[in-house]
């Protein structure tokens, strides 16, 4: 092979690698955060046949087990999107590229719920609000501090594995305000916090809200404001003073009438 042919061959191989790599990482992110409820319907109709309704892959041999924590912590939403869109060659996993983009992202949101159990997310919420919300905000959008990570931005979060966030939470990020929490939080607490912050990717993740029993309080008995008693037959004109006023008024009217008549006669 001549040196020119070798150069051409090398260029072609390099282009193929570049193109294939670009194709693999070209992720079409959704216009809005995915919906778990919508994804559940899509999953049950398109995925549960192989992966099982519980996501454990028990229905079909070789199907991915979404409840396997060791595998889930090294996966991310972009990886799932690529597999759903392009399928997995050499396996029974077909391409679902005909599904609308939104539906593919919605089903990914639902897949994550097999790993993010409610109890862990509940515990993680308390930890997040205490130790993380000051910088990342209560909504996870990073508005608490400039340059804080925005967990709601899928172009950032979807390409990150849970293990990445766990490592950052454990070791911190040198040169930034992100400090290590290894000495403050146990390993389980750090994973719980990671599970909770992962839910910011979704639009409708619902935590279990405990039903609080509101004690019934007995209001103190209040005495109504006193009102002027109304006694039948005791109106003002039926009182002694009222009678006197009436007599004087009648006498005065008679006296005026007398003067009026007398005046007429004297004319």
FIBA-431260 format. One record per residue (C-alpha): residue number from 0; chain; x, y, z. Coordinates in nm, 4 decimals. Each point is the difference from the previous one (the first is absolute). Last residue first. Example, Ala and Ser with C-alpha at 12.3 -4.5 7.8 and 13.67 -1.06 7.14 Angstrom:
2
+-----+----+----------+----------+----------+
:   i : ch :       xx :       yy :       zz :
+-----+----+----------+----------+----------+
:   1 :  A :   1.3670 :  -0.1060 :   0.7140 :
:   0 :  A :  -0.1370 :  -0.3440 :   0.0660 :
+-----+----+----------+----------+----------+
REM end
This chain:
267
+-----+----+----------+----------+----------+
:   i : ch :       xx :       yy :       zz :
+-----+----+----------+----------+----------+
: 266 :  A : -11.1092 :   8.9981 :   6.4673 :
: 265 :  A :  -0.0284 :  -0.0941 :   0.3654 :
: 264 :  A :  -0.1724 :  -0.3297 :  -0.0762 :
: 263 :  A :   0.2863 :  -0.1278 :  -0.2184 :
: 262 :  A :   0.2571 :   0.0736 :   0.2658 :
: 261 :  A :  -0.1979 :  -0.1926 :   0.2564 :
: 260 :  A :  -0.0050 :  -0.3032 :  -0.2282 :
: 259 :  A :   0.3820 :   0.0069 :  -0.0412 :
: 258 :  A :   0.0588 :   0.0570 :   0.3695 :
: 257 :  A :  -0.2151 :  -0.3008 :   0.0862 :
: 256 :  A :   0.1776 :  -0.2184 :  -0.2593 :
: 255 :  A :   0.3350 :   0.0937 :   0.1533 :
: 254 :  A :  -0.1301 :  -0.0896 :   0.3464 :
: 253 :  A :  -0.1378 :  -0.3339 :  -0.1248 :
: 252 :  A :   0.3345 :  -0.0866 :  -0.1622 :
: 251 :  A :   0.1838 :   0.0882 :   0.3221 :
: 250 :  A :  -0.2313 :  -0.2170 :   0.2045 :
: 249 :  A :   0.0457 :  -0.2919 :  -0.2410 :
: 248 :  A :   0.3783 :   0.0348 :   0.0103 :
: 247 :  A :   0.0028 :   0.0218 :   0.3814 :
: 246 :  A :  -0.2159 :  -0.3111 :   0.0277 :
: 245 :  A :   0.2167 :  -0.1927 :  -0.2491 :
: 244 :  A :   0.3196 :   0.0915 :   0.1812 :
: 243 :  A :  -0.1496 :  -0.1115 :   0.3290 :
: 242 :  A :  -0.0976 :  -0.3361 :  -0.1481 :
: 241 :  A :   0.3509 :  -0.0571 :  -0.1283 :
: 240 :  A :   0.1491 :   0.0693 :   0.3406 :
: 239 :  A :  -0.2310 :  -0.2519 :   0.1607 :
: 238 :  A :   0.0775 :  -0.2653 :  -0.2631 :
: 237 :  A :  -0.2367 :  -0.1184 :  -0.2691 :
: 236 :  A :   0.1152 :   0.2689 :  -0.2442 :
: 235 :  A :   0.3544 :  -0.1255 :   0.0231 :
: 234 :  A :  -0.0888 :  -0.3589 :  -0.0960 :
: 233 :  A :  -0.0622 :  -0.2325 :   0.2938 :
: 232 :  A :  -0.2928 :  -0.2000 :  -0.1307 :
: 231 :  A :   0.2196 :  -0.2871 :  -0.1167 :
: 230 :  A :   0.3529 :   0.0282 :   0.1381 :
: 229 :  A :   0.2782 :   0.0358 :  -0.2502 :
: 228 :  A :   0.3364 :  -0.0423 :   0.1569 :
: 227 :  A :   0.2767 :   0.2202 :  -0.1352 :
: 226 :  A :   0.2628 :  -0.2375 :  -0.1287 :
: 225 :  A :   0.2883 :  -0.1436 :   0.1873 :
: 224 :  A :   0.2912 :  -0.1146 :  -0.2140 :
: 223 :  A :   0.0011 :  -0.3742 :  -0.0323 :
: 222 :  A :   0.1880 :  -0.1894 :   0.2668 :
: 221 :  A :   0.2812 :  -0.1942 :  -0.1538 :
: 220 :  A :   0.0526 :  -0.3676 :   0.0582 :
: 219 :  A :   0.3625 :  -0.0771 :  -0.0631 :
: 218 :  A :   0.0702 :  -0.1815 :  -0.3255 :
: 217 :  A :   0.0625 :  -0.3660 :   0.0304 :
: 216 :  A :   0.2879 :  -0.1000 :  -0.2199 :
: 215 :  A :  -0.0197 :  -0.2982 :  -0.2288 :
: 214 :  A :   0.3411 :  -0.1459 :  -0.0502 :
: 213 :  A :   0.1138 :  -0.0065 :  -0.3635 :
: 212 :  A :   0.1034 :  -0.3486 :  -0.0902 :
: 211 :  A :   0.2850 :   0.0242 :  -0.2469 :
: 210 :  A :  -0.0036 :  -0.2310 :  -0.2982 :
: 209 :  A :   0.3585 :  -0.0451 :  -0.1015 :
: 208 :  A :   0.0791 :   0.1224 :  -0.3524 :
: 207 :  A :   0.1583 :  -0.2707 :  -0.2093 :
: 206 :  A :   0.2241 :   0.1688 :  -0.2514 :
: 205 :  A :  -0.1297 :   0.0798 :  -0.3446 :
: 204 :  A :   0.2251 :   0.0296 :  -0.3034 :
: 203 :  A :  -0.1892 :   0.2143 :  -0.2478 :
: 202 :  A :   0.2301 :   0.2037 :  -0.2217 :
: 201 :  A :   0.3043 :  -0.2250 :  -0.0002 :
: 200 :  A :   0.3700 :   0.0851 :  -0.0002 :
: 199 :  A :  -0.0364 :   0.1377 :   0.3547 :
: 198 :  A :  -0.0487 :  -0.3632 :   0.1073 :
: 197 :  A :   0.3766 :  -0.0599 :  -0.0185 :
: 196 :  A :   0.0419 :   0.2380 :   0.2948 :
: 195 :  A :  -0.1968 :  -0.2473 :   0.2110 :
: 194 :  A :   0.1970 :  -0.3071 :  -0.1002 :
: 193 :  A :   0.3274 :   0.1837 :   0.0584 :
: 192 :  A :  -0.1110 :   0.1054 :   0.3496 :
: 191 :  A :  -0.0921 :  -0.3604 :   0.0824 :
: 190 :  A :   0.3399 :  -0.1134 :  -0.1283 :
: 189 :  A :   0.1709 :   0.2498 :   0.2293 :
: 188 :  A :  -0.2121 :  -0.1117 :   0.2942 :
: 187 :  A :   0.0895 :  -0.3632 :  -0.0663 :
: 186 :  A :   0.3713 :   0.0812 :  -0.0017 :
: 185 :  A :  -0.0309 :   0.1909 :   0.3262 :
: 184 :  A :  -0.0054 :   0.3786 :  -0.0058 :
: 183 :  A :   0.2188 :   0.2613 :   0.1680 :
: 182 :  A :   0.3470 :  -0.1544 :  -0.0373 :
: 181 :  A :  -0.0469 :  -0.0835 :  -0.3673 :
: 180 :  A :  -0.1686 :   0.3302 :  -0.0718 :
: 179 :  A :   0.2720 :   0.1527 :  -0.2191 :
: 178 :  A :  -0.0247 :   0.3705 :  -0.0960 :
: 177 :  A :  -0.1561 :   0.1473 :  -0.3119 :
: 176 :  A :   0.0967 :   0.3690 :   0.0067 :
: 175 :  A :   0.2429 :  -0.0643 :  -0.2857 :
: 174 :  A :   0.3731 :  -0.0475 :  -0.0469 :
: 173 :  A :  -0.0099 :  -0.3650 :   0.0958 :
: 172 :  A :  -0.3386 :  -0.1683 :  -0.0500 :
: 171 :  A :  -0.1258 :  -0.1859 :   0.3067 :
: 170 :  A :   0.1214 :  -0.3459 :   0.0968 :
: 169 :  A :  -0.3202 :  -0.1728 :   0.1113 :
: 168 :  A :  -0.2611 :   0.2196 :  -0.1661 :
: 167 :  A :   0.2053 :   0.0119 :  -0.3158 :
: 166 :  A :   0.0484 :  -0.3785 :   0.0055 :
: 165 :  A :  -0.3728 :  -0.0566 :   0.0557 :
: 164 :  A :  -0.0852 :   0.2396 :  -0.2829 :
: 163 :  A :   0.2224 :  -0.1950 :  -0.2385 :
: 162 :  A :  -0.1345 :  -0.3347 :   0.1266 :
: 161 :  A :  -0.3523 :   0.1126 :  -0.0898 :
: 160 :  A :   0.1164 :   0.0152 :  -0.3621 :
: 159 :  A :   0.0122 :   0.3338 :  -0.1786 :
: 158 :  A :  -0.0987 :   0.0480 :  -0.3640 :
: 157 :  A :  -0.3624 :   0.0774 :   0.0799 :
: 156 :  A :   0.0975 :   0.2606 :   0.2610 :
: 155 :  A :   0.1648 :   0.2609 :  -0.2194 :
: 154 :  A :  -0.2140 :   0.0118 :  -0.3157 :
: 153 :  A :  -0.2811 :  -0.1078 :   0.2312 :
: 152 :  A :  -0.0002 :   0.3305 :   0.1872 :
: 151 :  A :  -0.2035 :  -0.0575 :   0.3183 :
: 150 :  A :   0.3078 :  -0.0980 :   0.2036 :
: 149 :  A :   0.1591 :   0.3417 :  -0.0547 :
: 148 :  A :   0.3502 :  -0.0108 :   0.1484 :
: 147 :  A :   0.1058 :   0.3112 :   0.1924 :
: 146 :  A :   0.1920 :   0.2449 :  -0.2194 :
: 145 :  A :  -0.1466 :   0.3015 :   0.1824 :
: 144 :  A :  -0.1640 :  -0.1025 :   0.3304 :
: 143 :  A :  -0.3581 :  -0.0625 :   0.1102 :
: 142 :  A :  -0.1383 :  -0.0050 :  -0.3518 :
: 141 :  A :   0.1349 :  -0.3493 :  -0.0688 :
: 140 :  A :  -0.3255 :  -0.1387 :  -0.1416 :
: 139 :  A :  -0.0548 :  -0.2615 :   0.2690 :
: 138 :  A :  -0.3389 :   0.1425 :   0.0944 :
: 137 :  A :   0.0975 :   0.0588 :   0.3634 :
: 136 :  A :   0.3061 :   0.1889 :  -0.1177 :
: 135 :  A :   0.3359 :  -0.1475 :  -0.1179 :
: 134 :  A :   0.2097 :   0.2109 :   0.2383 :
: 133 :  A :  -0.2046 :   0.0119 :   0.3214 :
: 132 :  A :  -0.1984 :  -0.3014 :  -0.1182 :
: 131 :  A :   0.2911 :  -0.2374 :   0.0596 :
: 130 :  A :   0.0496 :  -0.0675 :   0.3719 :
: 129 :  A :  -0.3381 :   0.0218 :   0.1761 :
: 128 :  A :  -0.2387 :  -0.0183 :  -0.2953 :
: 127 :  A :   0.2081 :  -0.2745 :  -0.1592 :
: 126 :  A :   0.0186 :  -0.2064 :   0.3189 :
: 125 :  A :  -0.3760 :   0.0195 :   0.0553 :
: 124 :  A :  -0.0657 :  -0.0824 :  -0.3657 :
: 123 :  A :   0.2408 :  -0.2933 :   0.0148 :
: 122 :  A :  -0.2007 :  -0.1648 :   0.2749 :
: 121 :  A :  -0.3179 :   0.0279 :  -0.2065 :
: 120 :  A :   0.1873 :  -0.1143 :  -0.3125 :
: 119 :  A :   0.1278 :  -0.3067 :   0.1855 :
: 118 :  A :  -0.3521 :  -0.0835 :   0.1156 :
: 117 :  A :  -0.1485 :   0.0540 :  -0.3448 :
: 116 :  A :   0.2322 :  -0.2359 :  -0.1841 :
: 115 :  A :   0.2149 :   0.1488 :  -0.2740 :
: 114 :  A :   0.1186 :  -0.3115 :  -0.1837 :
: 113 :  A :  -0.3281 :  -0.1115 :  -0.1577 :
: 112 :  A :  -0.0975 :   0.3676 :  -0.0235 :
: 111 :  A :   0.2795 :   0.0519 :  -0.2528 :
: 110 :  A :  -0.1894 :  -0.1985 :  -0.2628 :
: 109 :  A :  -0.2918 :   0.2452 :   0.0266 :
: 108 :  A :   0.2162 :   0.2945 :  -0.1026 :
: 107 :  A :   0.1416 :  -0.2074 :  -0.2855 :
: 106 :  A :  -0.3562 :  -0.0693 :  -0.1174 :
: 105 :  A :  -0.0652 :   0.3741 :  -0.0106 :
: 104 :  A :   0.3167 :   0.0632 :  -0.2010 :
: 103 :  A :  -0.1052 :  -0.2459 :  -0.2688 :
: 102 :  A :  -0.3553 :   0.1380 :  -0.0004 :
: 101 :  A :   0.1252 :   0.3559 :  -0.0494 :
: 100 :  A :   0.2121 :  -0.1015 :  -0.2983 :
:  99 :  A :  -0.3012 :  -0.1528 :  -0.1714 :
:  98 :  A :   0.0181 :  -0.3798 :  -0.0348 :
:  97 :  A :   0.1156 :  -0.1057 :  -0.3427 :
:  96 :  A :   0.3579 :  -0.0180 :   0.1278 :
:  95 :  A :  -0.0949 :  -0.2984 :   0.2127 :
:  94 :  A :   0.2903 :  -0.2129 :  -0.1184 :
:  93 :  A :  -0.0054 :  -0.3642 :   0.1020 :
:  92 :  A :   0.1539 :  -0.1666 :   0.3093 :
:  91 :  A :   0.0083 :  -0.3714 :  -0.0789 :
:  90 :  A :   0.3784 :   0.0119 :  -0.0114 :
:  89 :  A :   0.2721 :   0.0034 :  -0.2666 :
:  88 :  A :  -0.0343 :   0.3724 :  -0.0603 :
:  87 :  A :  -0.1457 :   0.1952 :   0.2936 :
:  86 :  A :  -0.2861 :   0.2317 :  -0.1012 :
:  85 :  A :   0.0573 :   0.3337 :  -0.1677 :
:  84 :  A :  -0.2514 :   0.2262 :   0.1759 :
:  83 :  A :  -0.0559 :  -0.2000 :   0.3179 :
:  82 :  A :   0.3720 :  -0.0767 :   0.0360 :
:  81 :  A :   0.1031 :   0.3612 :  -0.0657 :
:  80 :  A :  -0.2627 :   0.1345 :   0.2416 :
:  79 :  A :   0.1115 :  -0.2423 :   0.2707 :
:  78 :  A :   0.3607 :   0.1158 :  -0.0356 :
:  77 :  A :  -0.1114 :   0.3648 :   0.0118 :
:  76 :  A :  -0.1991 :  -0.0662 :   0.3177 :
:  75 :  A :   0.3021 :  -0.1303 :   0.1883 :
:  74 :  A :   0.1501 :  -0.3326 :   0.0995 :
:  73 :  A :   0.2781 :  -0.0722 :   0.2496 :
:  72 :  A :  -0.2302 :   0.0204 :   0.3037 :
:  71 :  A :  -0.2582 :  -0.2154 :  -0.1789 :
:  70 :  A :   0.2287 :  -0.2964 :  -0.0459 :
:  69 :  A :   0.0978 :  -0.0447 :   0.3650 :
:  68 :  A :  -0.3531 :   0.0903 :   0.1104 :
:  67 :  A :  -0.1669 :  -0.2822 :  -0.1898 :
:  66 :  A :  -0.3662 :   0.1056 :   0.0013 :
:  65 :  A :   0.0139 :   0.0904 :  -0.3688 :
:  64 :  A :   0.0805 :  -0.3570 :  -0.0980 :
:  63 :  A :   0.0824 :  -0.0024 :  -0.3692 :
:  62 :  A :  -0.1443 :  -0.2867 :  -0.2011 :
:  61 :  A :   0.2310 :  -0.3005 :  -0.0436 :
:  60 :  A :  -0.2697 :  -0.2598 :   0.0508 :
:  59 :  A :  -0.3461 :   0.1531 :  -0.0359 :
:  58 :  A :  -0.2663 :   0.0496 :   0.2669 :
:  57 :  A :   0.2361 :   0.0389 :   0.2970 :
:  56 :  A :   0.1534 :   0.3235 :  -0.1220 :
:  55 :  A :  -0.0477 :   0.1614 :   0.3446 :
:  54 :  A :  -0.2026 :   0.2969 :  -0.1265 :
:  53 :  A :  -0.2945 :  -0.0787 :   0.2287 :
:  52 :  A :  -0.2384 :  -0.0391 :  -0.2939 :
:  51 :  A :   0.2505 :  -0.2266 :  -0.1685 :
:  50 :  A :   0.2986 :   0.0890 :  -0.2175 :
:  49 :  A :  -0.1077 :  -0.2060 :  -0.3003 :
:  48 :  A :  -0.3777 :   0.0516 :  -0.0309 :
:  47 :  A :   0.0273 :   0.3020 :   0.2308 :
:  46 :  A :   0.1605 :   0.2085 :  -0.2746 :
:  45 :  A :  -0.2595 :   0.1141 :  -0.2555 :
:  44 :  A :  -0.3463 :   0.0212 :   0.1597 :
:  43 :  A :   0.1057 :   0.0166 :   0.3647 :
:  42 :  A :   0.2878 :   0.2348 :  -0.0767 :
:  41 :  A :  -0.2151 :   0.2400 :  -0.2024 :
:  40 :  A :  -0.2591 :   0.0238 :   0.2779 :
:  39 :  A :   0.2701 :   0.0507 :   0.2639 :
:  38 :  A :   0.1707 :   0.2650 :  -0.2096 :
:  37 :  A :  -0.3065 :   0.2240 :   0.0064 :
:  36 :  A :  -0.0095 :  -0.0185 :   0.3778 :
:  35 :  A :   0.3756 :   0.0560 :   0.0247 :
:  34 :  A :  -0.0095 :   0.3163 :  -0.2104 :
:  33 :  A :   0.3162 :   0.1288 :  -0.1647 :
:  32 :  A :   0.1322 :   0.3561 :   0.0518 :
:  31 :  A :  -0.0694 :   0.2270 :  -0.2928 :
:  30 :  A :   0.1297 :   0.0456 :  -0.3540 :
:  29 :  A :   0.1593 :  -0.3435 :   0.0109 :
:  28 :  A :   0.3692 :  -0.0628 :  -0.0740 :
:  27 :  A :   0.1005 :  -0.1422 :  -0.3358 :
:  26 :  A :   0.3165 :  -0.1854 :   0.0857 :
:  25 :  A :   0.2807 :  -0.0175 :  -0.2548 :
:  24 :  A :   0.2498 :  -0.2025 :   0.2045 :
:  23 :  A :  -0.0073 :  -0.3185 :  -0.2070 :
:  22 :  A :  -0.0288 :   0.1787 :  -0.3325 :
:  21 :  A :   0.3027 :   0.2161 :   0.0787 :
:  20 :  A :   0.1969 :  -0.3095 :   0.0938 :
:  19 :  A :  -0.1003 :  -0.1764 :  -0.3223 :
:  18 :  A :   0.0920 :   0.3050 :  -0.2059 :
:  17 :  A :   0.3370 :   0.0437 :   0.1730 :
:  16 :  A :   0.0854 :  -0.3674 :  -0.0287 :
:  15 :  A :  -0.1022 :  -0.0114 :  -0.3651 :
:  14 :  A :   0.1978 :   0.3153 :  -0.0735 :
:  13 :  A :   0.3111 :  -0.1474 :   0.1640 :
:  12 :  A :  -0.0330 :  -0.3198 :  -0.2028 :
:  11 :  A :  -0.0359 :   0.2001 :  -0.3206 :
:  10 :  A :   0.3030 :   0.2182 :   0.0848 :
:   9 :  A :   0.2148 :  -0.3055 :   0.0800 :
:   8 :  A :  -0.0974 :  -0.1684 :  -0.3277 :
:   7 :  A :   0.0822 :   0.3156 :  -0.1946 :
:   6 :  A :   0.3368 :   0.0271 :   0.1764 :
:   5 :  A :   0.0733 :  -0.3668 :  -0.0610 :
:   4 :  A :  -0.0950 :   0.0365 :  -0.3620 :
:   3 :  A :   0.2434 :   0.2908 :  -0.0343 :
:   2 :  A :   0.2806 :  -0.1940 :   0.1742 :
:   1 :  A :  -0.0469 :  -0.2859 :  -0.2425 :
:   0 :  A :  -0.1451 :  -0.3345 :   0.1067 :
+-----+----+----------+----------+----------+
REM end
